[in-house]
């Protein structure tokens, strides 16, 4: 299995010229991976696992094929499909990361940020990667997606993807806690269904991550989440998750310890 994170950084990326980052496309598109441009730009790469699910009584029953998280490049080479079993999502090979909108690098102008998002989407970079804790990132996406609905044709809207992350509080992972948190992201992003929910966990000594992921899978089956994914899980826990039949489609991980100013 593989997962990579590539990091670049600069100041106030959301207001930078689009042309500053377009040259990265020619670099990234030669790789069989997707890269998230945050201006600290993490990547979302697909996983490949040869693990076989043990069909325990408490495990969800899924086929052996569903444990293989695979990446399939589409014919235009500008997008990939991350999948696991019957779950799949086509995303851009280069993702727009929204970490910089958290405000940690200075004040973010809402209108300028949304205008920049539209320019990226118009240039073909229609996948946005964010998190519940990236300041107003989910709210900005909600404003952006409504402008797309009003100002772009329906076929354009069909190409837009919003990938968010959930970092839960250190509490028992009940169904109501998980459901409420996902509903908050859905409201902020103004979407009926999250394209991808990337789940993060802080403490591996607490096995509650399996409870949370099972509840997230229930919400996927209800139509509130299209695909369930992970962020920053290690190989051991990833294997446990897959062996429990949870159909995660990707694992976004930290790869580079360095920062490169552009």
Secondary structure as GFF3:
##gff-version 3
##sequence-region A 1 262
A	DSSP	three_ten_helix	13	15	.	.	.	ID=ss1
A	DSSP	alpha_helix	19	28	.	.	.	ID=ss2
A	DSSP	beta_strand	35	37	.	.	.	ID=ss3
A	DSSP	three_ten_helix	64	67	.	.	.	ID=ss4
A	DSSP	beta_strand	70	73	.	.	.	ID=ss5
A	DSSP	beta_strand	79	84	.	.	.	ID=ss6
A	DSSP	beta_strand	87	92	.	.	.	ID=ss7
A	DSSP	beta_strand	94	97	.	.	.	ID=ss8
A	DSSP	three_ten_helix	99	102	.	.	.	ID=ss9
A	DSSP	alpha_helix	110	122	.	.	.	ID=ss10
A	DSSP	beta_strand	127	129	.	.	.	ID=ss11
A	DSSP	alpha_helix	137	151	.	.	.	ID=ss12
A	DSSP	alpha_helix	154	157	.	.	.	ID=ss13
A	DSSP	beta_strand	161	167	.	.	.	ID=ss14
A	DSSP	alpha_helix	175	189	.	.	.	ID=ss15
A	DSSP	beta_strand	194	200	.	.	.	ID=ss16
A	DSSP	alpha_helix	208	222	.	.	.	ID=ss17
A	DSSP	beta_strand	225	231	.	.	.	ID=ss18
A	DSSP	alpha_helix	235	243	.	.	.	ID=ss19
A	DSSP	beta_strand	251	252	.	.	.	ID=ss20
###
